[in-house]
């Protein structure tokens, strides 16, 4: 790689830091951008800057938004009485693509992981409990992943909601153990959402 001029080496170095991009892929991308027409590269650069400048967390569900509320929270056709709890915005997108859910979401921004120092106060569990306490929510759908941490997070939230006047359900059928929701196909996710069950 040292045979490349310094600006290309720099670009390769930064691209290789992106998730899922190794050094060889970063090299191919850098060379592709070098030989791509200037307008595309300029638009790509502007798009990256615009994402950093304008995207923030929705004040209601903590997903990604370019305003105070995301497109789902600001949609009056959605059922606000059913709230689906997910780990990350990517999980919400995967569920939306399945077309099986018409309620609102609540993004935790992670899962409980004592080994990594992540406890209940590090997630948006308090905000979820406040949402339920505020009234108007009749069902909480726990759609965290099926990893050990995801299951522990779902169990913890269910225990916190036990005394509240809300039905707590958990997606189950079709989602493989240890799998991340964002990598599960839409048909499987749809089946999982339709087959959710109450947690006793």
URGIKA-V262436 format. One line per field, one symbol per residue. psi: psi as a letter, one per 30 degrees, with the letter a starting at -180 (. if undefined). A space follows every 50 residues. Layout:
psi=???
This chain:
psi=ffflleeeeeeeeeeffkkgjaeeeeeeeeeeeeglkeeeeeeeeeeeee eeefkakkfefgaklgaelleefgjffkjffkkkkleleeeeeeeeffgf kgalljkfhalkiefggjaefflheeeeeeeefflfkfkkjjhllgleee eeeeeeeeeffeglikkklkkdkfkkkglkefgkleeeeeeeefgllkk.
